């Protein structure tokens, strides 16, 4: 559902190198990414998206769609909204890309270390559960072999 009929007033001027002139409604993006319009509005409130307006309706560009995609990818990775904002802002930035990439690489490496620690903790817990299951199976097998207690 492309919104191209009404004039669009942008919060800021459109980027000159816009890869596609296609516009998206909030419903288009919500359906495509299987999220609610409320989630999209939340990301807008957090400064992650900056839709234009066509009358009272939000109108999203290809740039907004990409920023939403990066936001959802960061969320899946377990990044904080602040870290996600750094990622999506890099997408638009014309400043020193190398220093930004180094900073973001550190964020990713720190997140990787955290996840690896969690994975280690999970593996230890699963091993403990396996030991308890094995012990319970053994006790249950012993209990079923014994004749029922006399009297009662």
C-alpha positions as CSV (number, residue, x, y, z in Angstrom):
1,X,0.0,0.0,0.0
2,X,2.1,2.9,-1.3
3,X,1.2,6.4,-0.3
4,X,2.2,8.7,-3.3
5,X,-0.9,10.8,-4.0
6,X,-0.7,13.5,-1.3
7,X,2.1,16.1,-0.9
8,X,4.6,15.1,1.8
9,X,6.1,17.5,4.3
10,X,9.4,16.2,5.6
11,X,10.8,17.0,9.0
12,X,14.1,17.4,7.2
13,X,15.1,17.4,3.6
14,X,15.2,14.0,1.9
15,X,18.6,12.6,1.2
16,X,19.8,13.2,-2.3
17,X,20.9,9.6,-2.8
18,X,17.6,8.1,-1.8
19,X,17.8,4.5,-3.4
20,X,14.1,4.3,-3.9
21,X,11.2,6.7,-4.2
22,X,8.7,4.2,-2.8
23,X,6.9,5.2,0.3
24,X,5.5,2.9,3.0
25,X,2.7,3.3,5.5
26,X,3.0,2.2,9.1
27,X,0.8,-0.8,8.2
28,X,3.1,-1.8,5.3
29,X,6.1,-1.9,7.6
30,X,4.2,-3.5,10.5
31,X,3.0,-6.3,8.2
32,X,6.4,-6.8,6.5
33,X,8.3,-7.1,9.7
34,X,5.6,-8.8,11.7
35,X,5.5,-6.1,14.5
36,X,2.8,-3.8,15.7
37,X,2.3,-0.2,14.6
38,X,2.7,0.7,18.2
39,X,6.2,-0.8,18.2
40,X,7.0,1.3,15.2
41,X,5.7,4.4,16.9
42,X,7.8,3.5,19.9
43,X,11.0,3.3,17.8
44,X,10.0,6.7,16.3
45,X,9.7,8.2,19.8
46,X,13.1,6.8,20.6
47,X,14.6,8.7,17.6
48,X,15.3,5.5,15.6
49,X,12.8,6.4,12.8
50,X,11.8,9.8,11.4
51,X,8.8,9.4,9.1
52,X,7.5,12.3,7.0
53,X,3.9,13.3,7.1
54,X,1.3,13.2,4.4
55,X,-1.6,15.0,6.1
56,X,-2.1,13.2,9.4
57,X,-0.5,9.9,8.2
58,X,3.1,8.8,8.8
59,X,5.0,8.1,5.5
60,X,8.1,6.0,5.7
61,X,10.9,6.1,3.1
62,X,13.3,3.3,2.0
63,X,15.7,4.9,4.5
64,X,13.2,4.5,7.4
65,X,12.6,0.9,6.3
66,X,16.3,0.2,6.4
67,X,16.6,1.8,9.8
68,X,13.7,-0.3,11.1
69,X,15.3,-3.4,9.7
70,X,18.6,-2.5,11.5
71,X,16.7,-1.8,14.7
72,X,15.0,-5.2,14.7
73,X,18.3,-6.9,13.8
74,X,20.0,-5.2,16.8
75,X,17.1,-6.2,19.0
76,X,17.4,-9.8,18.0
77,X,21.1,-9.6,18.9
78,X,20.1,-8.4,22.3
79,X,21.5,-4.9,22.0
80,X,20.2,-2.0,24.0
81,X,18.2,0.8,22.4
82,X,21.2,3.1,22.8
83,X,23.5,0.6,21.0
84,X,20.9,0.1,18.3
85,X,20.6,3.9,17.9
86,X,24.4,4.0,17.4
87,X,24.1,1.3,14.7
88,X,21.3,3.0,12.8
89,X,22.9,6.4,13.1
90,X,26.0,5.0,11.5
91,X,23.9,4.1,8.5
92,X,23.2,7.8,7.9
93,X,26.4,9.4,9.1
94,X,28.8,11.0,6.7
95,X,31.5,11.5,9.4
96,X,34.6,9.3,10.1
97,X,33.2,5.8,9.4
98,X,36.4,4.1,10.7
99,X,36.1,5.4,14.2
100,X,32.4,4.7,14.3
101,X,33.0,1.2,13.1
102,X,35.7,0.6,15.7
103,X,33.4,1.8,18.4
104,X,30.5,-0.4,17.3
105,X,32.9,-3.3,16.9
106,X,33.8,-2.9,20.6
107,X,30.1,-3.0,21.4
108,X,29.6,-6.2,19.4
109,X,32.7,-7.8,21.0
110,X,31.5,-6.9,24.5
111,X,28.1,-8.4,23.7
112,X,29.7,-11.5,22.3
113,X,31.6,-12.0,25.6
114,X,28.4,-11.6,27.6
115,X,26.6,-14.1,25.4
116,X,29.5,-16.6,25.6
117,X,29.4,-16.3,29.4
118,X,25.7,-16.9,29.4
119,X,26.2,-19.9,27.1
120,X,28.8,-21.4,29.5
121,X,26.4,-20.9,32.4
122,X,23.6,-22.6,30.5
123,X,25.8,-25.5,29.6
124,X,26.7,-26.0,33.3
125,X,23.1,-25.8,34.3
126,X,22.1,-28.3,31.6
127,X,24.8,-30.7,32.8
128,X,23.4,-30.4,36.4
129,X,19.9,-31.1,35.2
130,X,21.1,-34.1,33.3
131,X,22.8,-35.5,36.5
132,X,19.5,-35.0,38.4
133,X,17.5,-36.6,35.7
134,X,19.8,-39.6,35.6
135,X,19.7,-40.0,39.4
136,X,15.9,-39.7,39.4
137,X,15.6,-42.3,36.6
138,X,17.9,-44.7,38.6
139,X,15.8,-44.1,41.8
140,X,12.6,-44.7,40.0
141,X,13.8,-47.9,38.4
142,X,14.9,-49.2,41.8
143,X,11.5,-48.2,43.3
144,X,9.6,-50.0,40.6
145,X,11.7,-53.2,41.0
146,X,10.9,-53.5,44.7
147,X,7.7,-55.2,45.7
148,X,5.0,-52.9,47.2
149,X,5.5,-52.6,50.9
150,X,3.4,-55.0,52.9
151,X,0.6,-53.8,55.2
152,X,-1.3,-50.6,54.7
